[in-house]
Amino acid sequence: MRDVQRVLRLSPDTTRNLIKAGFVKPSRGTRREYRFSFQDLIVLRTARALIDAKIPAQRIRRSLESLRRELPDSVPLSGLSISAVGEQVVVRDGDTQRQVDSGQYLLDLEVSIENGVLRVVEHREAPPAPPAASAPSADWFTRALTLENSDPEAALTAWGHAVDEDAANAAAWTNWGRLLHEQGRTQQAAEVYRRALTQVGPDPLLLYNQGVLLEDLGDAAAALAAYQSAIAEDPDLADCHYNLARLYESLGQAQHAIRHLGQYRRLVSGDLR
């Protein structure tokens, strides 16, 4: 969740509100972490764009509620274009566009007068070009996210390109290591985390993911150290407190386990369970 918030520049409250309202429906991982789908990312990115366009928060909420009610589950959100026109939220579906609040259909027209002649031009968007081989890190990041479910090997390559372009991109390093870990390539994942912490410094999500990997490798002491370093950087990293509680319990250190479990429950008390 923090990874998504950092990449899309969304506040924790905004993300949680979108989840509670049902616009975004992430699953839960084995360690209670949120796992966002590509459609979730599209909705969150749309919310970010509407916020940037200075659309009032209540109008964003109403518009997304209306949009979600209209869409059957089978309609992919990736097939929609959502934008702001003044203070109205407009959705484009195929060749048509409409105001979300009123349902009124709109024409995407530009009107001008040239040499005394009225000209009306209908805008049609050209298909986006795929990222070139020398794409900037933001394009490699987006490509990697898109490919993770369909082509993990290509996604791994894209993550590598993203960190080559921007060695300070902690989110790209984190996702690269996580995907390697999920693919069972634990030694490669360990090396990615080692390099990442050298390049980025003590990033809490990197340290947390490193702790997960070390725990799976059976190195409880090193995992504890990584988790403790993560919460030293970010005391509100709820999933890290949960993992510490579980790990301390397995080591027979009940007092530490209870303390971190209490912290975890406090941090997620306003979250979806």
GIFENMO-V199847 format. One record per backbone hydrogen bond with DSSP energy under -0.5 kcal/mol. NH is the residue of the N-H (numbers start at 1). CO is the residue of the C=O. Records with the same first field share a line. If there is no record, write none. Layout:
NH = CO, CO
This chain:
5 = 1
6 = 2
7 = 3
8 = 4
9 = 5
10 = 5
15 = 11
16 = 12
17 = 13
18 = 14
19 = 15
20 = 16
21 = 17
22 = 19
23 = 18
24 = 18
27 = 35
29 = 33
32 = 29
35 = 27
36 = 34
41 = 37
42 = 38
43 = 39
44 = 40
45 = 41
46 = 42
47 = 43
48 = 44
49 = 45
50 = 46
51 = 47
52 = 48
53 = 49
54 = 51
55 = 50
60 = 56
61 = 57
62 = 58
63 = 59
64 = 60
65 = 61
66 = 62
67 = 63
68 = 64
69 = 65
70 = 66
71 = 67
75 = 72
76 = 74
79 = 76
80 = 77
81 = 92
83 = 90
85 = 88
88 = 85
90 = 83, 88
91 = 98
92 = 81
93 = 91, 96
94 = 79
96 = 93
97 = 106
98 = 91
99 = 104
100 = 89
103 = 99
106 = 97
109 = 107
110 = 121
112 = 119
114 = 117
117 = 114
119 = 112
121 = 110, 119
123 = 108, 121
135 = 132
139 = 136
140 = 136
141 = 137
142 = 138
143 = 139
144 = 140
145 = 141
146 = 142
147 = 143
148 = 144
151 = 147
155 = 151
156 = 152
157 = 153
158 = 154
159 = 155
160 = 156
161 = 157
162 = 158
163 = 159
164 = 160
165 = 161
166 = 162
169 = 166
170 = 168
173 = 169
174 = 170
175 = 171
176 = 172
177 = 173
178 = 174
179 = 175
180 = 176
181 = 177
182 = 178
183 = 179
184 = 181
185 = 180
186 = 184
189 = 185
190 = 186
191 = 187
192 = 188
193 = 189
194 = 190
195 = 191
196 = 192
197 = 193
198 = 194
199 = 195
200 = 196
201 = 196, 197
203 = 201
207 = 203
208 = 204
209 = 205
210 = 206
211 = 207
212 = 208
213 = 209
214 = 210
215 = 211
216 = 212
217 = 213
218 = 215
219 = 214
220 = 218
223 = 219
224 = 220
225 = 221
226 = 222
227 = 223
228 = 224
229 = 225
230 = 226
231 = 227
232 = 228
233 = 229
234 = 230
237 = 234
238 = 236
240 = 237
241 = 237
242 = 238
243 = 239
244 = 240
245 = 241
246 = 242
247 = 243
248 = 244
249 = 245
250 = 246
251 = 247
252 = 249
253 = 248
254 = 252
257 = 253
258 = 254
259 = 255
260 = 256
261 = 257
262 = 258
263 = 259
264 = 260
265 = 261
266 = 262
267 = 263
268 = 264
269 = 266
271 = 268
